Amino acid sequence: MTQNAIDFGPAPVRPPYDPELLPGLAAIRSATPPLSDETLELMREITVATVPGRDPVDLTAGGRVRVDELTVATPSAELPLTVLTPAEGRGPWPLIYYVHGGGMVAGGRHLGLDDLLSHVADGTAVVASLDYRLAPEHPDPIPVTDCYDGLRWCAENAAHLRADPSHIIVTGTSAGGGLAAGITLMARDMGFPQVSHQVLVCPMLDDRFETHSSRMLDNDGSWDRNGNLYGWTALLGDRRGTDDVSYYAAPARAKDLSGLPRTFIDVGDAEGFRDEAIDYARNLSRAGVSVDLHVWAGGFHGYENIPQAAVARASFSTRTAFFRRALER
């Protein structure tokens, strides 16, 4: 893949990392090489099922969760879908539609899915996660369209999933956070399905590299400006940074955020997506959307995957509490 080059210049200053996160950051950097054409397949192997540094999780939660592996026939492809349902009870339950991360080029539907497992095990939600097609083999608009088609399929087949089609929470992490924001915009514009909440975790929203934080990490942190440029270029090709980019692909470009559901956004203050996440929250609020924004001091991209760190525990607890309120409405 030809890199869509940017002369970044010297990296601007960044806030310090939380010292408690540093051993975990070193382990992540050791396990994940810098992203390039040469390392892409290795990155995919590493991230297909679990976050680097985290042990595999029993998605059945010891028998409290039913795991169904389905195939969704969309207008353009047949895509794998994992559905987690409470093992007991009849439902219908609210649906959490989860979009995995991976920089638009890696990851799989099980990546990070365990973060939502407690809601299913407690009998309060159904969770669905789709394997959308990845760039660069499948560039924009394929990933966001796949994700929207999967969301639409879940809503149309809610009775089969024992889900409530009037109570859908869309969520995603990193690239999945950007795609989650994109399909929530699509759902608003299409008028279906009705999304009650969106939860965007360190979302990848802006392809333009105009913010301070998008330029401040050079061979630093877990996802630096070079990896981010690779991901956006894989998705958009020569359109990256031009006016020929849809706000479904890069939601930071959306001019009208009115009519979107209540939103939760969290992000670390020492990561590249910080400024675009803050800007998106500000613009949502100015459009009359209720927003919870949390910026966690010392957090790099993926800091929440260091569960022994106090900041990771605090952010996960805060996000989980929001989910619980959203599930209760």
C-alpha positions in Angstrom: 0.0 0.0 0.0 1.3 3.5 -0.9 1.5 5.7 2.2 -0.3 9.0 1.9 2.7 11.0 3.3 2.5 13.9 5.7 5.5 16.0 6.8 4.7 15.9 10.5 7.8 17.7 11.7 8.9 17.4 15.4 6.3 15.9 17.7 4.5 18.4 19.9 4.7 18.0 23.7 2.4 15.4 25.3 1.2 15.0 28.9 3.1 12.4 30.9 2.0 8.8 31.1 0.6 7.6 34.3 3.7 5.8 35.9 1.5 2.9 36.9 0.8 2.2 33.2 4.4 2.2 32.0 5.1 -1.6 32.5 2.0 -2.4 30.6 2.9 0.0 27.8 6.3 -1.6 27.5 4.6 -5.0 27.2 2.2 -3.8 24.5 5.0 -2.2 22.5 7.0 -5.3 22.7 4.1 -7.5 21.5 2.9 -5.2 18.7 5.4 -4.0 16.0 5.0 -0.7 14.3 2.3 -1.0 11.7 3.4 -1.3 8.0 2.8 -3.4 5.0 5.4 -5.8 6.3 3.8 -6.2 9.7 0.1 -6.0 8.8 -0.5 -9.8 8.8 1.3 -10.3 12.1 -0.8 -7.5 13.6 -3.9 -9.2 12.4 -2.8 -12.5 13.9 -2.1 -10.8 17.2 -5.4 -8.9 17.4 -7.9 -11.2 15.9 -9.3 -12.5 19.2 -7.8 -10.7 22.2 -6.0 -7.6 23.2 -2.2 -8.0 23.4 -1.2 -8.7 27.0 -4.7 -9.9 28.1 -5.5 -13.6 28.6 -8.3 -15.2 26.6 -11.7 -14.9 28.2 -14.5 -17.5 28.6 -17.3 -15.8 26.7 -19.8 -18.2 28.3 -19.0 -16.7 31.8 -19.1 -20.1 33.3 -22.3 -21.1 31.7 -24.3 -17.9 32.4 -24.0 -16.7 28.7 -25.1 -18.4 25.5 -22.7 -17.8 22.6 -24.1 -18.1 19.1 -21.9 -17.8 16.0 -24.1 -16.6 13.1 -23.7 -15.6 9.5 -25.4 -12.3 8.4 -26.3 -12.0 4.8 -25.9 -8.3 3.9 -26.6 -6.8 0.5 -22.9 -7.2 -0.4 -21.4 -10.1 1.7 -22.0 -12.8 4.2 -20.4 -11.7 7.5 -19.8 -13.6 10.8 -21.7 -12.3 13.8 -21.2 -13.3 17.4 -24.2 -13.0 19.7 -24.1 -13.2 23.5 -27.4 -13.9 25.2 -28.3 -14.5 28.9 -28.5 -18.2 29.4 -31.6 -17.8 31.5 -34.7 -15.8 30.9 -36.7 -15.1 27.8 -36.1 -11.4 27.1 -36.4 -9.3 25.1 -33.3 -7.5 26.4 -31.7 -4.3 25.2 -29.2 -4.8 22.4 -25.6 -3.7 22.7 -24.1 -3.6 19.2 -20.3 -3.6 19.5 -17.8 -2.7 16.8 -14.3 -3.9 17.4 -11.1 -1.9 17.0 -7.9 -2.5 15.1 -7.0 0.7 13.2 -9.4 -0.1 10.3 -7.0 -2.8 9.2 -6.9 -5.5 12.0 -8.9 -7.0 14.8 -11.9 -9.3 14.9 -15.3 -9.5 16.4 -14.1 -11.1 19.7 -11.5 -8.4 20.3 -12.5 -6.5 23.5 -15.9 -8.2 23.6 -15.3 -9.4 27.1 -15.6 -5.8 28.4 -19.3 -6.2 27.8 -19.7 -9.7 29.2 -21.0 -8.7 32.6 -24.1 -7.1 31.2 -25.1 -10.4 29.5 -24.1 -12.5 32.5 -26.2 -10.3 34.7 -29.2 -10.9 32.4 -29.6 -7.2 31.3 -28.5 -7.2 27.7 -27.9 -9.1 24.4 -24.5 -8.2 22.8 -23.8 -8.6 19.1 -20.4 -8.1 17.4 -19.8 -8.3 13.6 -16.7 -9.2 11.6 -16.7 -6.3 9.2 -14.3 -6.4 6.2 -11.0 -4.7 6.7 -8.9 -2.2 4.8 -6.8 -2.0 2.6 -8.4 -5.0 0.9 -11.8 -3.5 1.5 -11.6 0.3 1.6 -14.2 2.9 2.5 -17.2 2.7 2.3 -17.1 -1.1 2.9 -16.2 -1.2 6.7 -18.8 1.4 7.8 -21.4 0.0 5.4 -20.8 -3.6 6.7 -21.2 -2.3 10.3 -24.5 -0.5 9.4 -25.8 -3.5 7.6 -25.1 -5.7 10.6 -26.8 -3.2 12.9 -29.8 -3.1 10.6 -29.9 -6.9 10.4 -29.9 -7.2 14.2 -32.8 -4.7 14.5 -34.8 -6.5 11.8 -34.1 -9.8 13.4 -34.5 -8.7 17.0 -37.2 -11.2 17.8 -34.8 -14.1 16.8 -32.1 -12.5 19.0 -34.5 -12.0 21.8 -33.5 -8.3 21.7 -35.6 -5.1 22.0 -35.3 -3.2 18.7 -36.4 0.0 20.4 -33.5 -0.1 22.9 -30.2 -0.3 21.0 -26.9 0.9 22.3 -24.1 1.3 19.7 -20.5 1.1 21.0 -17.0 0.6 19.8 -13.4 1.1 20.7 -10.7 2.9 18.7 -11.4 2.3 15.0 -14.6 0.6 16.2 -15.5 3.8 18.1 -15.2 5.8 14.9 -17.3 3.2 13.0 -19.8 3.2 15.8 -20.1 7.0 15.5 -20.4 6.6 11.7 -23.2 4.0 11.8 -25.1 6.1 14.4 -25.0 9.0 12.0 -26.2 6.6 9.2 -29.0 5.3 11.4 -30.1 8.9 12.1 -30.0 9.8 8.4 -31.8 6.6 7.3 -34.3 6.7 10.0 -33.6 3.1 11.1 -32.9 1.6 13.5 -33.5 3.9 16.5 -30.3 4.1 18.6 -30.9 5.0 22.2 -27.2 5.6 23.2 -23.7 5.6 21.7 -20.6 4.8 23.7 -17.4 5.8 22.0 -14.2 4.6 23.6 -11.0 6.4 22.4 -12.7 6.8 19.0 -10.8 7.2 15.7 -12.8 10.1 14.2 -10.7 12.4 12.0 -8.4 11.6 9.1 -7.0 15.1 8.7 -4.2 15.2 11.3 -4.9 18.9 12.1 -5.1 18.6 15.9 -2.2 18.9 18.4 -2.7 15.4 19.8 -2.9 13.7 16.4 0.7 14.8 15.8 2.2 14.5 19.2 3.3 10.8 19.2 6.2 9.7 17.0 7.4 6.1 17.8 5.8 6.7 21.2 2.8 5.2 23.0 0.8 2.2 21.7 -0.7 3.9 18.6 1.4 6.8 17.1 0.8 9.2 14.3 2.6 6.9 11.8 0.3 3.9 12.6 -2.7 6.2 12.5 -1.7 7.5 9.1 -1.3 4.0 7.9 -4.8 3.0 9.1 -6.5 6.1 7.5 -4.6 5.7 4.3 -5.5 2.0 4.1 -9.2 3.0 4.5 -9.3 6.1 2.3 -6.3 6.0 -0.1 -5.5 9.2 -1.8 -8.8 10.7 -0.6 -7.4 10.9 3.0 -7.3 14.6 4.1 -9.2 15.8 1.1 -12.8 17.1 0.8 -13.8 13.8 -0.8 -14.3 12.0 2.5 -17.8 11.1 3.9 -18.6 12.0 7.5 -19.7 8.4 7.9 -16.0 7.4 7.4 -14.6 10.2 9.4 -17.4 11.5 11.8 -15.4 14.5 12.9 -16.3 15.9 9.5 -20.0 15.9 10.3 -21.5 19.5 10.3 -24.8 18.5 11.7 -24.8 16.4 14.9 -28.4 17.1 15.9 -30.8 14.3 16.5 -28.1 11.9 17.7 -28.6 9.8 20.9 -27.2 10.4 24.3 -23.4 9.8 24.1 -20.6 8.7 26.3 -17.0 9.4 25.2 -13.8 8.6 27.1 -10.2 9.0 26.1 -6.7 9.3 27.6 -5.1 12.7 27.7 -1.8 11.3 26.4 -3.1 9.7 23.2 -3.5 10.8 19.7 -7.3 10.7 19.6 -7.7 13.0 22.5 -8.4 16.2 20.7 -10.8 14.8 18.1 -12.7 13.0 20.9 -13.0 16.3 22.9 -14.0 18.2 19.8 -16.7 15.7 18.9 -18.1 15.8 22.4 -18.1 19.6 22.3 -19.9 19.7 18.9 -22.5 17.1 20.0 -23.2 19.3 23.0 -23.6 22.4 20.9 -26.0 20.4 18.7 -28.2 19.7 21.8 -27.1 16.2 22.4 -26.5 15.0 26.0 -22.9 14.0 26.4 -20.7 12.4 29.1 -17.1 13.2 28.3 -14.2 11.7 30.4 -10.6 12.5 29.7 -8.3 10.3 31.8 -5.0 11.8 32.9 -1.9 9.8 31.9 -3.8 7.4 29.6 -2.2 6.2 26.4 -4.3 4.5 23.6 -5.5 1.3 25.1 -4.5 2.1 28.7 -7.8 0.5 29.9 -6.2 -2.9 29.0 -3.9 -2.6 32.0 -6.5 -3.6 34.5 -4.2 -3.5 37.6 -3.8 0.3 37.1 -6.0 2.6 39.1 -6.8 4.8 36.1 -7.9 1.8 34.1 -10.1 0.5 36.9 -11.7 4.0 37.3 -12.4 4.4 33.6 -13.8 0.9 33.2 -16.0 1.4 36.3 -17.3 4.7 35.0 -18.1 3.4 31.6 -19.8 0.3 33.0 -21.9 2.5 35.3 -23.0 4.4 32.2 -23.9 1.2 30.4 -26.0 0.1 33.3 -27.9 3.4 33.4 -28.4 3.2 29.6 -29.7 -0.4 29.9 -32.3 0.8 32.4 -33.1 3.9 30.4 
